[in-house]
Amino acid sequence: MGFGGGNLGKMLLKQMEEMQRKMERIQAELGEERFEATAGGGMVTAVATGLGELVDVRIKPEVVDPDDIEMLQDLIVAAVNEALTQAQA
């Protein structure tokens, strides 16, 4: 009492292979897509891929104040979090 024997298995395997190829293509596209976010009026910029990988952080020299490192750290965290949020969306 089979269900079409090997034909059903072959068909399911083919569908699974197609789905895997689609997933690989989507992941590759997401890896190429870039999401950019800024903080502090553009003083800090973070760029992430669609896979949630941080690929770039740019800091304008005028925001670097040795007497206020905490503000710079906060700006970096805000920019990175926003870029990652955009990538997840």
C-alpha positions in Angstrom: 0.0 0.0 0.0 2.2 2.8 -1.2 1.4 6.4 -2.1 2.7 6.5 -5.6 6.0 5.0 -4.5 9.1 6.8 -5.6 7.3 9.4 -7.7 5.9 11.2 -4.6 9.3 11.0 -2.9 11.0 12.4 -6.0 8.4 15.2 -6.2 8.8 16.1 -2.6 12.6 16.1 -2.9 12.4 18.3 -5.9 10.1 20.8 -4.1 12.5 20.8 -1.1 15.5 21.5 -3.3 13.6 24.4 -5.0 12.7 25.8 -1.6 16.3 25.6 -0.5 17.6 27.3 -3.6 15.0 30.1 -3.0 16.1 30.5 0.6 19.8 30.7 -0.4 18.9 33.3 -3.1 16.9 35.4 -0.5 19.8 35.2 2.0 22.3 36.3 -0.6 20.0 39.2 -1.5 19.6 40.2 2.1 23.4 40.0 2.6 23.8 42.5 -0.3 21.1 44.9 0.9 22.3 47.8 3.1 20.4 49.7 5.8 21.8 52.9 7.0 20.9 54.9 10.1 22.2 58.0 11.8 22.2 59.5 15.2 23.1 62.9 16.6 21.9 64.7 13.5 24.2 62.6 11.2 27.2 62.7 13.5 27.3 58.9 13.7 26.2 56.6 10.9 25.8 52.8 11.1 25.3 50.5 8.2 24.0 46.9 8.5 23.1 44.2 6.0 19.7 42.6 5.7 21.1 39.7 7.6 21.7 41.9 10.6 25.5 42.2 10.2 27.0 45.5 11.1 29.3 46.5 8.1 30.2 50.1 8.7 30.3 52.8 11.4 31.2 56.4 10.4 31.9 59.1 13.1 32.3 62.7 12.2 35.5 64.1 13.9 33.6 67.0 15.5 31.6 64.7 17.7 34.7 63.1 19.2 35.1 64.9 22.6 37.6 63.3 24.9 35.7 64.9 27.8 32.4 63.3 26.8 33.0 59.8 25.6 29.7 58.7 27.0 27.8 60.8 24.5 29.7 59.3 21.6 29.1 55.8 22.9 25.3 56.6 23.2 25.2 57.9 19.6 27.0 54.8 18.3 24.6 52.5 20.1 21.6 54.4 18.8 22.8 54.4 15.2 23.7 50.7 15.3 20.4 49.7 16.9 18.4 51.7 14.4 20.3 50.2 11.4 19.7 46.7 12.8 16.0 47.4 13.4 15.7 48.5 9.8 17.5 45.4 8.6 15.1 43.2 10.6 12.1 44.9 9.2 
